[in-house]
Amino acid sequence: MGLTAQTILAMAEDSIRDTDLFIVDVAVSDSAVRPKVTVLADGEQGITIDQCATISRRISKRIEEAFGEELSYTIEVSSPGVDFPLTQPKQFQRNVGRNLKLKLQDGAEKTGKLEEVTETGINLLEEIKQKGKKATYEPVQIPFGEIVKANVVISFK
């Protein structure tokens, strides 16, 4: 059994128990010589560098216990960047009030303001653009299962 994303995910989730943090994504490169472990974590109030360092130390300790001290790897723990897609309900909740760009299962794209997050999906105030007319806004409910990709739209206005 080598380093796998599932193994690291279990270690990462165990290392953040008793905190308001959550794991967004885990990746392990397939390099046989020195795999790179990448863990993206976030929290209700964001995540600090110190929290990332603590998670990294805890995971490293668990890797050492499970695989021995001689295993060579690199580990990186950080928050997902602003360009990283939203993948979990908690991430959507943190971004209520912000504009999102969504790609849906049927290939449709929607842009609008995230109004609310429910147990099953999101409520979006979709921006409807028509040529030569002012944009209008229409409320839509979108189940999480329909969302292929969701990104926060960064505005520099």
N, C-alpha and C positions, 0 to 999 in steps of 0.2 A: 504494500500500500504506500503510494507516494503522496506528495503534496497535491491535493486536488482542491478545486474551488469549494466543493461540498465540505471537505474536512476543515478548510480554513474558515468557511462560513460558520460552522458549528463552534469553532474556537473563538471566532470574533463575537458571535452572539453571546457566548458564555462570558466573554471579557467585558461586556457592557451591561450585564445584568445589574439591576439596582440603580440604573441611570435613566435619564430621559432620552438617551441616544438610541439610534437604530442604524442597522447596516443597510446601505443602499445597493452596493454591488461588491462582488469579490471576483477577482481574476487571478489565475496562476498561469504564467507563461509555460510553454511546453519545452523549455530548454532543459536538457538532461544534465548539463554541467552546473548551472547556477540559475534555477528558476526564480522569476520575479513574482512576488506575491503583492497584489494591489488590493487594498481594502478602502472602499469609500463609505464614510459614515456621516451621519447628520444628526441633528437634534431639534427639539421643539424650538429652542432658542439659538440654533446654530451649533457649531462645534469649535472649540479652541485648539490652538496648537498643542497646549499641554494635554488636553484630552486625547488628541491623536497620538502623542508620544506615549501616553499611558496604555492605550489600546495596543500600540505596536509592541511595547515591552511585554504585555500580557500574552499576546499571540506568540511572540518569540519564545517565551518561557514554555508555553504549551507545545510548540513545535519541537523544542529541545527535549521535553519530557517524552513526546511520542516517537520522535525519530532519532534522537541522540544528538550529541554536541557536534559531531563531525559533518552533519548535513550542511551543505553550502547553499545559501539562498539570499536574496535581498527582499526587504519588505518596505512597502510604502503605504502609509495610512494618511488619508486626507479627506477633505470634504469634496463633494461633487462640485465641479465648476459650474458657472452660470450657463455654460453651453451644454451641460450634461442633461439629457432628457429626464423628466419627472417619471418615476416608475412606481412609486408607492403612494398610497392614500395620505400618509403623513406628510409627504413632500407637497402634495397638492394642497393640503390644509395650511401649510406654511406660506403658500403663495396666493391665498384668497385675496382678491382685490387687485391682482396683477393681471396683465394681458398674457394670454397663452396662444400658441399656434399648435394646432392639433392635426395629426394625420390619422385617419380612421381606417378600419378594416376594409371598407368598400373603396378606398383610395381617395375619398373626399378629404378636403382640408378645410378646417374652420379656424377662425381667429376671433378672439373676443376676451372679455373680462371674466375671470373666474369669480363667480358669485358665491358658490357654496359647494361644500364637499359632503356627500351623503355616504351611507354604508355601501351603496352599490355603484356610485358614480359621481359625476360632477354636474353642477348647473352653471351654464356658460351664457353670458349675454353676448351672443354672436353678432359680429359686425357684418352687415350686409352692404356690400358696395355695388352701386349701379352707376354705369357710365353717365357722366353729366349731372348726377344728382348727389345730394348730401347722403352720407352713410346713415343707415338706420340700424337699430339694434333689436334683436329678437331673442327672447330667452329659450334655451334648448337644454334638455337633459341628455347627458351622454353616459352610458354605462362604462365602467372601467374596461370591460371586455372588448369594447369597440375601439378603444384607443390603442393605436399602434405606436405612436410617438407623440410626446407632449413636451414642448419647450416654452420657457418663459421668454416673452418678447421684451427685449431691452430697448427702452426709449431714451434718447438723449435730448429730448425736447425740454 
